[in-house]
Amino acid sequence: MPRRPIVAAVLAAAMAFVLWWSVPAAFRTMAAAGWNPEVVLVALGAHAIFVAAFGWIVWLFWAGRRPGDGG
């Protein structure tokens, strides 16, 4: 049973809102740059870091954990 589902859902919705705009922009940027490997790496890496960081925060709220408590 989730501990703080409302907060987790709001954060997940905010994350989805940001990705709704940034993913198409990243693809347009990569296409405009001619699919340069450096641009692709930066765009994919930035999105991966964003999803990992905010996904971890959402999971902490969902599970009711605090950083460092073993969760």
Buried (B, 14 or more C-beta within 10 A) or exposed (E): EEEBEEBBBEBBEEBEEBBEEBEEEBEEBBEEBEEEEEBBEBBEEEBEEBEEEBEEBBBBBBEBBEEEEEE
